[in-house]
Amino acid sequence: MSVTAGPLAGVSVLELGTMYAAPTCGRMLRDFGAGVMKVEDPATGDYARHWTPQKNGLSLGFARLNAGKQSVGIDLRQPDGRELVRRLAATVDVVVESFRPGRLESWGLGYEVLAADNPGLILTRVSGFGQTGPYRKLPGFGTVAETASGYAFINGWPDTPPTSPPFGFADSIAGISAAMGTAMALYRRERTGTGEVIDVALYEPLMFIMGDVILKYSTLDEIQQREGNGTGSASPRGIYQAADGGWLSIAASNEVIARRLFRAMGRPELSDDPRFATNQARMANNDAIQQEVSAWVAGRPRAEVLKILDEFEVVSAPVNDARDITRDPHFLERTLVSLTGSEALGPAVMPGPVLHMASSPAPVYDGVPAVGEHTASVLAGALNVPQAELAELAGRGIIGPV
């Protein structure tokens, strides 16, 4: 495992979560120096190992979230496996889990049990609907969170159905939020010496970032509808197609930028048109102003449009696909990182940390662990389990082959 220096150097994490949200939390913590031991079913591993797309039998999604972690194969369905996890939890700073609420308690691994052995332990819990409330025991994946939160209802066009994103949106935001909560709990422990339980519901971070949807209804009695590429609060804003077929975004979300856009278009008189003179007027006449902008963009190649917009300091950008991103000098310099040490993948790049710290070197993503690859070394090192006992546990299927 490649552990990098960073603000969390020396912090040890036991990851009991599977699939997406909890492993995202684990990766966020590892990005800034924590060492992460990932407990997996010794026979099948994390279900995310079976996701597509794959290359040479290795799931790209699993690799992205779990590169550089240690894999410990332990069967949590068996009492002796749960006992090993309880003992491991006594040696770490943080446990991250994503089981349905009540599952850890039914296994004798609730916070009270774990904290009795490790009073300063931080338990970060990610679940569909949280540890409290009427829905706490309902199963929940990202798609459920994206619909229950209201996100899918407002996503799409007025004449299209509610739409979920084609990636783990809710899971990713929940995982990042869980990492933030974990970092805050670690800071609190430094000052007080006390542990903490962090409770993240998949839908809550997503509901927070949806803007004023809830506030608009509770104060104005308005249910926000699908707006396509608009925000419903500022105009002109959207995605437009240039003469060569390329797409770009323009965000003229305040008066100053809107006036710059009109000048860039060679239409400064639009600022004096009563239909477009203010944001409120433009919102009332959004279709008309969007037609003006769309026609102007459609009249020239994308590169020319972007050059003009840049000259007039109008907020804009190309609509990039993956090929564009991996060739872009800005992203290559600060955003994309190499995933190394995997024969299955070969040369690979992926997004790196979600933020940068001046004192923290970039993490290294070296190697994707095989199921249970580090079981023997972790159990021998952390718990002093002798080789004979490891062999006996493996023979009974409590852990994977050693």
RAKA-V636740 format. One line per field, one symbol per residue. psi: psi as a letter, one per 20 degrees, with the letter a starting at -180 (. if undefined). A space follows every 50 residues. Layout:
psi=???
This chain:
psi=popqqrhjpipppooiqrdfgghggghgghhkiqppoopqpigiaphiii qqqqpkjpphggghijpirppoopoiipghghhggghhhiirhpppqkrp piggghjkkrhhghhhhnhjqpoopprgjrirrhjhjqqprggghhghii ghhipaqhjrrqpqqkrmgggghggghhhghgghhhghhhhijqaqppop phhghghgjjckgghgghhikpoprpjcjrijiqqppapqprhjiqqqqp nmjrgghghgghghiklhihhiphhjhrhgghhhlggghhhggghggijq qghgghgghghjlporqqoqahgggiiphghhhigqrporjohghbpqqr pbqirpphjoqpqpnoppqrpjhjgghghhghjkprhghghgghhjjhrr q.
